[in-house]
Amino acid sequence: MSRWKTWVGIAISVAAIWWAMRGVEWGLVWPALRAADWRLLAAVFLLAPVINIGVRAVRWRILLRPVASLSVASCASATAVGLLANNVLPARIGEFVRAYALARREPVATGTAFGSLFLERMLDGFALVGILYALTLVRDLPAWADTTAQVALWIFFGFLAFQILLVVWPRGVVLAAREIGRRLFGGRFQEPIEGALATFVDGFHLLRRPGLIVLSLLLAFAQWTLIALLFFLGLAAFDLGRVGWEGALFTNSITALGVAVPSSPGFVGTFQALVVKSLEAFQVDRTVAFTYSIGFHAMNYLSVTLVGLFYFFREGLSWQELERSEEELEREMVEEYETVIEPSLEIDESG
């Protein structure tokens, strides 16, 4: 499965970078990079880990508060290693690595950690869609932006509805999932289905603490607003200050939603294509937009990767551990499902 995801991601990245480079005047790219305000790009370099790792670690700690009292330092360490994995390893295994790294350091079940990350991503989605909808109230945006916001909103509402259903009626959901798997796949994918259900059960019982969910959602808005600040600083560095906060918020939201699709490590290609497409709405020249996407992405990538490497070596991890984290997590979730969750749901196969 990981090999399949890797090749799909590479194909999508190649197609995306090909589209982003169409019409680019290459003779202007290097001079534009040299002319950029490197003081502002240095600010992006220094602030990117603080926002992407630090703020996310605080949010994660809050989400996990009902099941464990964790330190921000532990959450930050695991988050940094997870982002490192996304930047340098294929198949987007960063979330698996993040959950594995936290469970390795703290007394929290790996499945619970991973389930909370799924919930975190859902809250990220609502925050990003909310920002997009707010922008539609103050600026005329392309029709595709409205469509993107609407489709994303219904997807996240679908996830939320499933989560609530699982919290309210877990036995019925589990039985239905088993029956569907049996009818459609002849039971061949029973273990992955059970592992996924373990993730949902572990993570979504956190929905029983609505106060923490609201707080985490507010922090999600704060985090993505701060990330938009990084985009704004990058735009100013390339003399695109005229795009303003609206352009920074829009580009950030579209890019964050878009890079959820499979891609190569570090979102190379998809990031450039989404930035170029977003800035088209603000009449930014394609060559300038592409140059900005290269310079800004490089600052973010390098700074987060370096911090991730620091934590990687400090925790005494190995690349083999990171690569095996997905398999380890799936195995642990299936075991947890069979020994803890399934008995608690009192499922009677014969009934």
ZAMARGU-4260 file (C-alpha; in steps of 0.2 Angstrom, whole numbers, plus 5000, padded with zeros to 4 digits):
<rodrens>
0) 5000/5000/5000 | 5014/5012/5004 | 5023/5008/4988 | 5007/5012/4979 | 5004/5028/4988
5) 5022/5033/4984 | 5021/5031/4965 | 5004/5040/4965 | 5011/5054/4975 | 5026/5056/4963
10) 5015/5056/4948 | 5004/5069/4955 | 5019/5080/4960 | 5027/5078/4942 | 5010/5083/4934
15) 5009/5098/4946 | 5026/5105/4944 | 5024/5103/4925 | 5008/5113/4926 | 5016/5126/4937
20) 5031/5129/4926 | 5021/5132/4910 | 5024/5149/4904 | 5037/5153/4916 | 5051/5165/4909
25) 5066/5156/4916 | 5078/5170/4913 | 5069/5180/4926 | 5068/5167/4940 | 5086/5168/4947
30) 5087/5187/4946 | 5070/5188/4955 | 5077/5176/4969 | 5092/5186/4971 | 5082/5202/4972
35) 5071/5196/4986 | 5072/5204/5003 | 5082/5190/5012 | 5079/5198/5029 | 5060/5195/5027
40) 5064/5177/5021 | 5075/5175/5036 | 5061/5180/5047 | 5050/5166/5039 | 5064/5154/5042
45) 5065/5157/5060 | 5046/5159/5063 | 5041/5143/5053 | 5046/5130/5066 | 5038/5140/5080
50) 5021/5141/5072 | 5021/5124/5063 | 5028/5114/5077 | 5026/5125/5093 | 5007/5130/5091
55) 5003/5113/5084 | 5011/5105/5099 | 5000/5115/5111 | 4984/5111/5102 | 4989/5092/5102
60) 4992/5093/5121 | 4975/5100/5123 | 4966/5087/5113 | 4975/5073/5122 | 4971/5081/5140
65) 4956/5069/5143 | 4967/5053/5142 | 4985/5059/5147 | 4994/5074/5155 | 5008/5077/5142
70) 5021/5090/5141 | 5022/5103/5127 | 5040/5097/5125 | 5035/5079/5121 | 5021/5085/5109
75) 5033/5097/5100 | 5047/5083/5099 | 5035/5071/5091 | 5027/5084/5080 | 5044/5090/5073
80) 5049/5072/5069 | 5033/5069/5060 | 5035/5084/5050 | 5053/5079/5046 | 5046/5062/5040
85) 5033/5071/5028 | 5047/5081/5021 | 5060/5067/5018 | 5051/5051/5017 | 5038/5045/5004
90) 5020/5040/5006 | 5016/5054/5018 | 5019/5044/5034 | 5022/5059/5045 | 5006/5057/5055
95) 5010/5039/5059 | 5028/5044/5064 | 5021/5058/5075 | 5009/5046/5084 | 5023/5033/5086
100) 5036/5045/5092 | 5024/5052/5105 | 5019/5035/5112 | 5038/5030/5112 | 5041/5045/5124
105) 5025/5046/5134 | 5012/5034/5142 | 4999/5036/5129 | 4992/5023/5117 | 4998/5025/5099
110) 4981/5022/5093 | 4974/5036/5104 | 4988/5048/5098 | 4984/5044/5080 | 4965/5046/5082
115) 4968/5063/5090 | 4978/5068/5075 | 4964/5063/5063 | 4952/5074/5074 | 4966/5088/5073
120) 4966/5087/5054 | 4947/5089/5054 | 4947/5105/5065 | 4961/5111/5053 | 4949/5109/5039
125) 4935/5118/5047 | 4947/5132/5051 | 4953/5134/5033 | 4936/5132/5026 | 4930/5146/5038
130) 4944/5157/5032 | 4939/5154/5014 | 4921/5158/5017 | 4925/5174/5027 | 4936/5180/5012
135) 4921/5177/5000 | 4912/5191/5010 | 4925/5204/5007 | 4932/5200/4990 | 4926/5193/4974
140) 4935/5176/4971 | 4936/5164/4957 | 4921/5152/4955 | 4933/5137/4958 | 4937/5144/4975
145) 4919/5144/4980 | 4917/5126/4974 | 4933/5121/4983 | 4926/5128/5000 | 4909/5120/4998
150) 4916/5103/4993 | 4928/5104/5008 | 4915/5109/5020 | 4904/5095/5015 | 4918/5083/5017
155) 4923/5089/5034 | 4904/5089/5039 | 4904/5071/5033 | 4918/5066/5044 | 4910/5075/5059
160) 4894/5066/5057 | 4903/5049/5056 | 4912/5054/5072 | 4897/5058/5081 | 4888/5043/5075
165) 4902/5032/5081 | 4902/5041/5098 | 4883/5039/5100 | 4881/5021/5092 | 4898/5013/5092
170) 4891/4995/5091 | 4880/4998/5076 | 4894/5007/5066 | 4906/4992/5070 | 4894/4979/5065
175) 4889/4989/5049 | 4908/4991/5044 | 4911/4972/5046 | 4896/4968/5036 | 4900/4980/5022
180) 4918/4973/5022 | 4912/4955/5022 | 4900/4958/5007 | 4912/4969/4997 | 4929/4962/5000
185) 4925/4944/5007 | 4934/4949/5023 | 4950/4951/5015 | 4952/4969/5022 | 4946/4965/5040
190) 4962/4969/5049 | 4964/4986/5041 | 4945/4990/5044 | 4947/4985/5062 | 4963/4996/5063
195) 4954/5011/5056 | 4939/5008/5068 | 4951/5007/5082 | 4958/5024/5077 | 4941/5032/5076
200) 4935/5025/5093 | 4951/5030/5101 | 4952/5048/5094 | 4934/5052/5093 | 4929/5049/5111
205) 4938/5065/5114 | 4922/5073/5106 | 4914/5070/5123 | 4924/5085/5129 | 4916/5099/5119
210) 4925/5113/5128 | 4942/5106/5123 | 4936/5104/5105 | 4931/5122/5105 | 4947/5128/5112
215) 4957/5118/5099 | 4946/5124/5085 | 4950/5142/5091 | 4969/5138/5091 | 4967/5130/5074
220) 4961/5147/5067 | 4975/5156/5077 | 4988/5144/5070 | 4982/5146/5052 | 4981/5165/5053
225) 4999/5164/5060 | 5004/5153/5045 | 4996/5166/5034 | 5008/5179/5042 | 5022/5168/5035
230) 5014/5169/5018 | 5012/5188/5019 | 5031/5190/5024 | 5036/5179/5009 | 5025/5190/4998
235) 5033/5206/5004 | 5050/5198/5002 | 5046/5196/4983 | 5038/5214/4982 | 5021/5207/4982
240) 5014/5217/4997 | 5000/5223/4986 | 4992/5206/4987 | 4989/5210/5005 | 4982/5200/5020
245) 4968/5193/5009 | 4980/5186/4996 | 4990/5178/5010 | 4975/5170/5019 | 4968/5164/5002
250) 4984/5157/4996 | 4988/5149/5013 | 4970/5141/5014 | 4970/5134/4996 | 4988/5127/4998
255) 4984/5119/5015 | 4968/5111/5008 | 4976/5106/4992 | 4992/5097/4999 | 4981/5084/5007
260) 4982/5075/4991 | 4996/5062/4989 | 5012/5070/4983 | 5031/5068/4984 | 5040/5071/5000
265) 5039/5089/5006 | 5024/5093/4994 | 5036/5098/4980 | 5026/5101/4965 | 5009/5102/4972
270) 5014/5117/4983 | 5021/5127/4968 | 5005/5123/4958 | 4993/5128/4971 | 5002/5144/4975
275) 5003/5149/4957 | 4984/5145/4955 | 4980/5155/4970 | 4990/5170/4965 | 4981/5170/4948
280) 4966/5177/4957 | 4976/5192/4962 | 4983/5195/4945 | 5001/5190/4950 | 5012/5186/4935
285) 5015/5167/4933 | 5034/5169/4933 | 5034/5180/4949 | 5021/5168/4957 | 5032/5153/4953
290) 5048/5161/4959 | 5039/5166/4976 | 5033/5148/4978 | 5051/5142/4976 | 5059/5154/4988
295) 5045/5154/5001 | 5044/5135/5001 | 5063/5133/5003 | 5063/5143/5019 | 5049/5133/5026
300) 5055/5116/5021 | 5073/5119/5027 | 5069/5127/5044 | 5056/5114/5049 | 5067/5099/5042
305) 5082/5105/5052 | 5072/5107/5068 | 5065/5089/5064 | 5082/5082/5062 | 5088/5090/5079
310) 5073/5081/5088 | 5076/5065/5078 | 5094/5063/5084 | 5090/5069/5101 | 5077/5055/5103
315) 5089/5042/5096 | 5077/5037/5082 | 5082/5028/5066 | 5076/5029/5049 | 5071/5011/5049
320) 5060/5015/5064 | 5051/5029/5055 | 5048/5019/5040 | 5041/5004/5050 | 5030/5016/5061
325) 5015/5014/5049 | 5015/4995/5051 | 5018/4996/5069 | 5004/5007/5072 | 4992/4997/5061
330) 4997/4981/5071 | 4995/4990/5088 | 4978/4997/5083 | 4971/4980/5077 | 4977/4972/5093
335) 4969/4985/5103 | 4953/4983/5094 | 4953/4965/5097 | 4958/4965/5115 | 4950/4981/5122
340) 4937/4990/5110 | 4928/4974/5103 | 4925/4967/5120 | 4919/4983/5127 | 4906/4985/5113
345) 4899/4967/5117 | 4898/4962/5099 | 4891/4945/5096 | 4896/4938/5080 | 4883/4925/5080
350) 4869/4938/5082
</rodrens>
